[in-house]
Amino acid sequence: MRTDARTSSRARFADQRACDTACAEACGSSEANASAAGTGPGCDTDYDYASRPESVHRAVERVSLTGKIQRPLISIQGTLDALTPPATFGDVYDRMVTAAGRAPLHRYVHVEGGAHTDGLVVLDKERLKPMLPSFVAAFGELEAWARPTTLS
């Protein structure tokens, strides 16, 4: 398992600022903000996927998204999700499923005002909507959709 400078630094530092500084130094960056740290030995940007063994490429291929789903799937995405914005995650996967000819197996639900986590709702109760009720409803819908109506 590859451990980057940020992971190993967090294990050594209780203070986040000290951790960020250590990571920036390990990555050869003069910036104190580890997320802005650029390149250098041990940094994520230093990882050379192309040079990895063929077995690594095969393993990644086995778990890569293709859209070729085999079972009914309901995807739920909040329209205000800042961590995985619909335009770059859910919408892309929905198009992938459609391109693979599997659209009849996929339902893509947008939750208007939904964020990535319900913990954010308390910050703006007028704009943000809890996602949990949508997940519960979708699970019930998925059960009904996937449940066989006749025995073979």
Backbone bond lengths (Angstrom), bond angles and torsions (degrees), N, CA, C in turn:
res aa  C-N    CA-C-N  psi(-1)  N-CA   C-N-CA  omega(-1)  CA-C   N-CA-C  phi
1 M - - - 1.454 - - 1.518 109.02 -
2 R 1.308 117.03 132.03 1.461 122.23 -178.42 1.530 108.91 -83.76
3 T 1.302 117.16 131.76 1.452 121.98 177.30 1.514 107.86 -113.61
4 D 1.315 117.55 121.89 1.456 118.86 179.51 1.525 110.46 -86.77
5 A 1.316 115.29 172.32 1.461 120.48 -176.49 1.521 111.56 -61.10
6 R 1.337 117.51 -35.87 1.454 120.74 -178.11 1.524 110.64 -65.93
7 T 1.329 117.56 -44.55 1.463 121.74 -179.60 1.517 110.56 -62.90
8 S 1.334 116.69 -48.40 1.459 119.31 -177.81 1.519 111.11 -67.32
9 S 1.337 117.80 -33.82 1.459 120.17 178.17 1.514 111.62 -66.05
10 R 1.323 117.39 -41.29 1.467 120.16 -178.88 1.516 111.16 -62.61
11 A 1.316 116.53 -30.77 1.456 119.56 179.14 1.525 110.73 -68.87
12 R 1.336 117.48 -26.05 1.463 121.28 -176.73 1.519 113.99 -96.34
13 F 1.329 117.95 -21.91 1.454 120.87 -173.29 1.518 111.73 -118.46
14 A 1.324 116.06 129.79 1.460 120.41 176.30 1.530 109.57 -83.47
15 D 1.318 116.78 -29.69 1.452 122.41 -178.49 1.527 110.00 -86.39
16 Q 1.337 118.03 123.94 1.463 121.91 -176.82 1.524 111.61 -61.14
17 R 1.317 117.94 -38.94 1.472 120.48 -179.22 1.527 110.23 -63.76
18 A 1.334 117.21 -42.13 1.464 120.44 177.89 1.524 110.28 -63.84
19 C 1.327 116.20 -38.81 1.463 121.22 177.97 1.527 110.27 -62.70
20 D 1.339 116.89 -47.94 1.462 120.94 -179.46 1.526 111.31 -60.78
21 T 1.328 116.43 -42.29 1.456 120.58 179.52 1.524 110.73 -64.37
22 A 1.333 116.98 -43.59 1.461 120.93 179.60 1.531 110.90 -62.36
23 C 1.321 116.16 -41.05 1.454 119.65 179.48 1.517 110.26 -65.31
24 A 1.317 117.25 -44.39 1.459 120.80 179.76 1.525 110.59 -61.06
25 E 1.331 116.36 -41.09 1.464 119.80 178.66 1.528 111.21 -66.53
26 A 1.332 117.09 -41.02 1.462 120.82 -179.86 1.519 111.77 -65.22
27 C 1.325 116.40 -29.12 1.463 120.57 -178.80 1.520 111.86 -91.33
28 G 1.294 116.87 4.37 1.453 119.83 177.49 1.515 113.46 77.48
29 S 1.306 117.32 21.85 1.455 121.22 -179.18 1.514 109.65 -104.23
30 S 1.315 116.26 142.77 1.458 119.45 175.97 1.525 110.82 -85.88
31 E 1.326 117.38 -6.16 1.456 121.13 -179.65 1.521 110.48 -78.23
32 A 1.317 116.25 142.53 1.463 120.20 179.49 1.524 112.01 -81.33
33 N 1.308 117.39 -15.75 1.459 120.83 -178.45 1.521 109.09 -87.80
34 A 1.329 117.26 111.48 1.459 121.72 -175.92 1.516 112.49 -60.84
35 S 1.318 117.72 -33.05 1.462 118.80 -178.49 1.514 111.03 -69.17
36 A 1.327 117.41 -20.31 1.459 120.58 178.01 1.522 111.54 -94.10
37 A 1.337 116.82 -6.01 1.456 120.03 -179.65 1.516 109.25 -62.37
38 G 1.327 115.94 138.20 1.450 120.14 -171.37 1.500 116.38 -93.37
39 T 1.294 116.89 -95.65 1.454 121.05 -170.99 1.519 110.72 -120.64
40 G 1.304 114.88 172.30 1.454 120.72 177.50 1.510 110.17 135.10
41 P 1.316 116.65 165.04 1.464 120.79 -179.25 1.526 111.15 -55.64
42 G 1.310 115.89 131.86 1.453 120.82 177.18 1.510 115.19 91.85
43 C 1.330 118.67 -8.94 1.464 121.36 -179.63 1.524 110.66 -90.18
44 D 1.322 115.34 155.74 1.463 120.12 179.92 1.522 112.21 -55.87
45 T 1.327 117.09 -35.67 1.457 120.14 -178.16 1.523 112.20 -70.00
46 D 1.328 117.00 -11.49 1.460 122.55 -179.61 1.537 111.68 -84.33
47 Y 1.326 117.83 -8.80 1.457 121.78 -175.54 1.524 110.00 -73.56
48 D 1.332 116.93 124.50 1.465 122.37 -177.80 1.523 109.17 -106.74
49 Y 1.334 115.99 87.88 1.463 121.60 -177.26 1.527 111.36 -60.09
50 A 1.307 117.77 -40.86 1.474 121.41 -176.62 1.525 112.15 -58.56
51 S 1.312 117.47 -29.79 1.468 120.08 -177.23 1.533 113.07 -88.01
52 R 1.321 117.30 -3.00 1.460 120.29 -179.86 1.526 109.98 -69.10
53 P 1.328 117.81 155.08 1.471 121.44 -179.82 1.533 111.77 -60.79
54 E 1.312 116.21 155.86 1.468 122.03 179.42 1.526 111.44 -55.88
55 S 1.330 117.61 -32.80 1.471 120.15 179.41 1.529 111.15 -61.79
56 V 1.330 117.65 -34.03 1.466 121.52 177.47 1.527 109.64 -67.84
57 H 1.327 116.26 -43.35 1.467 120.32 179.53 1.531 110.86 -62.95
58 R 1.332 116.77 -40.08 1.471 120.21 178.37 1.525 110.76 -65.72
59 A 1.329 116.97 -40.69 1.468 120.83 179.77 1.531 110.58 -64.05
60 V 1.311 117.31 -42.60 1.465 120.94 178.75 1.523 109.81 -65.81
61 E 1.328 117.07 -40.54 1.459 120.78 179.28 1.531 111.57 -61.35
62 R 1.320 117.23 -36.94 1.467 121.08 -179.23 1.523 112.40 -64.51
63 V 1.321 117.89 -29.53 1.462 120.36 -177.81 1.525 113.08 -107.88
64 S 1.319 117.58 2.54 1.462 120.90 179.53 1.522 110.94 -71.44
65 L 1.301 115.56 147.46 1.457 120.99 178.10 1.521 109.88 -70.91
66 T 1.325 115.73 132.01 1.466 121.00 179.03 1.513 111.45 -125.22
67 G 1.324 117.64 -20.41 1.449 121.10 -174.39 1.517 112.45 85.59
68 K 1.309 117.32 -4.15 1.469 121.49 -177.90 1.529 110.56 -86.23
69 I 1.315 115.21 61.65 1.463 120.05 -178.33 1.524 109.78 -69.98
70 Q 1.312 115.87 149.86 1.459 122.12 -177.83 1.520 113.13 -108.45
71 R 1.317 116.67 -14.97 1.456 122.21 -176.03 1.530 109.16 -131.86
72 P 1.323 118.02 161.13 1.463 120.32 176.41 1.531 110.96 -56.92
73 L 1.319 114.58 138.82 1.465 121.03 -178.40 1.513 108.99 -139.85
74 I 1.323 115.84 132.41 1.456 121.32 172.84 1.523 107.18 -113.71
75 S 1.322 116.03 119.94 1.466 121.89 176.03 1.520 107.87 -100.50
76 I 1.326 116.33 134.96 1.459 121.18 -178.59 1.517 107.98 -122.41
77 Q 1.319 116.11 128.54 1.469 120.82 -176.69 1.520 108.85 -137.22
78 G 1.321 116.38 130.24 1.459 121.08 173.93 1.515 109.82 -77.61
79 T 1.321 117.21 137.35 1.470 120.19 -178.22 1.520 112.53 -69.42
80 L 1.332 117.67 -17.46 1.462 121.11 178.66 1.531 111.73 -109.39
81 D 1.317 116.77 25.27 1.462 121.95 179.26 1.529 108.95 -73.52
82 A 1.327 116.15 110.63 1.464 120.78 -178.41 1.527 112.23 -87.74
83 L 1.329 118.43 -20.19 1.466 120.90 -179.65 1.520 111.92 -81.48
84 T 1.326 116.62 -40.05 1.466 121.35 176.04 1.532 107.12 -131.33
85 P 1.326 117.13 77.63 1.463 120.45 -176.50 1.528 112.09 -57.21
86 P 1.322 117.22 138.59 1.462 120.20 -179.04 1.527 113.71 -51.93
87 A 1.310 117.88 -41.57 1.472 120.66 -176.63 1.524 113.01 -62.48
88 T 1.317 117.64 -27.53 1.468 119.58 -177.81 1.520 113.66 -109.33
89 F 1.327 118.19 -3.32 1.468 120.40 179.50 1.525 111.27 -128.04
90 G 1.333 117.77 -77.58 1.462 121.19 -175.34 1.513 113.75 -59.95
91 D 1.338 117.23 -44.89 1.463 120.46 -179.38 1.524 110.67 -63.44
92 V 1.328 116.14 -39.63 1.472 121.12 179.69 1.526 109.97 -63.60
93 Y 1.338 116.52 -45.39 1.462 119.20 -179.66 1.529 111.03 -66.28
94 D 1.318 117.60 -38.70 1.458 120.64 178.08 1.534 110.27 -60.30
95 R 1.323 117.15 -42.73 1.476 120.33 177.04 1.525 111.06 -65.40
96 M 1.327 116.61 -36.27 1.460 121.07 178.92 1.536 110.59 -63.59
97 V 1.316 116.64 -44.00 1.468 121.39 178.67 1.531 109.81 -63.48
98 T 1.310 116.48 -43.59 1.467 120.82 179.22 1.526 110.67 -63.05
99 A 1.335 117.20 -44.76 1.471 121.33 179.61 1.526 111.52 -62.77
100 A 1.330 116.82 -30.11 1.466 121.33 179.05 1.534 111.62 -81.10
101 G 1.336 116.73 0.42 1.459 120.35 179.44 1.517 114.17 76.84
102 R 1.322 117.21 20.18 1.470 120.74 -176.05 1.525 113.09 -111.68
103 A 1.330 117.67 16.41 1.471 121.11 -177.88 1.531 113.42 -53.31
104 P 1.350 119.65 -35.84 1.464 118.27 179.13 1.538 113.76 -62.71
105 L 1.319 117.50 -17.93 1.466 120.93 179.34 1.529 113.18 -93.68
106 H 1.335 117.22 -0.74 1.465 120.11 -172.17 1.524 111.32 -125.23
107 R 1.316 115.63 131.94 1.459 122.44 171.19 1.514 107.45 -121.28
108 Y 1.310 115.76 127.42 1.469 121.68 -176.32 1.519 107.88 -113.63
109 V 1.321 116.12 114.01 1.463 122.64 -175.68 1.525 109.83 -105.86
110 H 1.330 115.76 125.67 1.465 121.54 172.80 1.525 107.97 -98.55
111 V 1.315 116.35 127.10 1.461 120.66 176.19 1.525 107.02 -100.27
112 E 1.322 115.40 106.30 1.460 120.96 -179.03 1.527 109.79 -59.85
113 G 1.320 116.56 121.50 1.459 121.47 179.69 1.519 114.18 85.06
114 G 1.331 117.30 1.22 1.457 120.34 178.73 1.527 111.19 -76.97
115 A 1.325 115.87 139.39 1.460 121.60 176.91 1.527 107.78 -105.27
116 H 1.313 117.90 -169.59 1.460 120.69 -179.23 1.527 111.54 -76.25
117 T 1.325 115.92 -33.87 1.464 120.32 179.33 1.530 109.78 -134.02
118 D 1.306 115.68 144.77 1.459 120.17 179.50 1.525 112.06 -67.66
119 G 1.317 117.12 -17.94 1.459 120.27 179.51 1.520 112.68 -62.77
120 L 1.328 117.31 -19.20 1.464 120.55 -179.96 1.531 112.77 -82.11
121 V 1.309 117.36 -17.25 1.471 121.42 -175.29 1.528 111.51 -55.98
122 V 1.316 117.61 -38.22 1.471 120.42 -178.08 1.529 112.30 -62.97
123 L 1.333 117.15 -19.77 1.459 120.16 -179.61 1.522 112.68 -74.41
124 D 1.324 117.15 -27.85 1.464 120.75 -178.97 1.530 108.94 -155.92
125 K 1.319 115.56 78.68 1.466 121.19 -175.48 1.531 113.18 -64.99
126 E 1.314 117.34 -17.98 1.467 119.82 179.63 1.521 111.46 -80.58
127 R 1.326 118.75 -32.77 1.471 121.97 -177.39 1.517 113.16 -100.07
128 L 1.339 117.40 -33.83 1.459 120.70 -173.24 1.524 111.80 -95.53
129 K 1.318 114.98 141.67 1.463 121.35 -178.98 1.531 108.64 -119.17
130 P 1.332 118.54 135.89 1.476 120.33 177.42 1.535 110.72 -61.01
131 M 1.313 116.76 140.83 1.462 122.36 179.81 1.529 112.23 -87.87
132 L 1.333 117.88 -26.96 1.464 121.14 -173.99 1.533 113.53 -52.23
133 P 1.327 119.68 -45.81 1.468 117.82 178.76 1.544 112.82 -59.55
134 S 1.327 116.85 -33.58 1.467 120.21 178.37 1.519 110.70 -69.82
135 F 1.334 117.32 -37.60 1.467 120.49 177.50 1.526 110.82 -64.69
136 V 1.332 116.15 -43.26 1.470 120.84 -179.85 1.528 109.65 -62.73
137 A 1.328 116.80 -45.99 1.467 120.82 179.76 1.523 110.83 -63.29
138 A 1.332 116.99 -42.47 1.469 120.91 -179.14 1.522 111.17 -66.08
139 F 1.319 116.83 -35.65 1.459 119.07 178.40 1.525 110.60 -64.06
140 G 1.318 116.46 -43.56 1.468 120.40 176.52 1.522 111.11 -62.56
141 E 1.335 116.44 -41.10 1.466 121.15 177.87 1.527 110.91 -63.54
142 L 1.331 116.32 -41.81 1.461 120.93 179.30 1.524 110.95 -64.11
143 E 1.337 116.71 -41.91 1.469 120.10 177.58 1.530 111.22 -59.24
144 A 1.322 116.18 -46.06 1.461 120.16 -179.11 1.533 111.37 -67.25
145 W 1.309 116.06 -38.03 1.467 121.94 -178.15 1.529 111.35 -69.49
146 A 1.327 116.53 -41.32 1.461 121.43 -174.09 1.534 112.96 -87.09
147 R 1.334 117.22 -17.24 1.446 120.82 -177.61 1.533 109.31 -71.54
148 P 1.333 116.93 126.65 1.473 118.29 178.93 1.530 110.12 -67.17
149 T 1.331 114.84 140.33 1.458 119.20 -179.13 1.527 111.47 -91.90
150 T 1.330 116.74 -17.85 1.465 121.13 176.30 1.518 108.30 -135.77
151 L 1.303 115.18 154.58 1.469 120.34 176.91 1.514 108.99 -91.08
152 S 1.316 115.99 139.35 1.471 120.50 179.81 1.493 111.11 -86.24
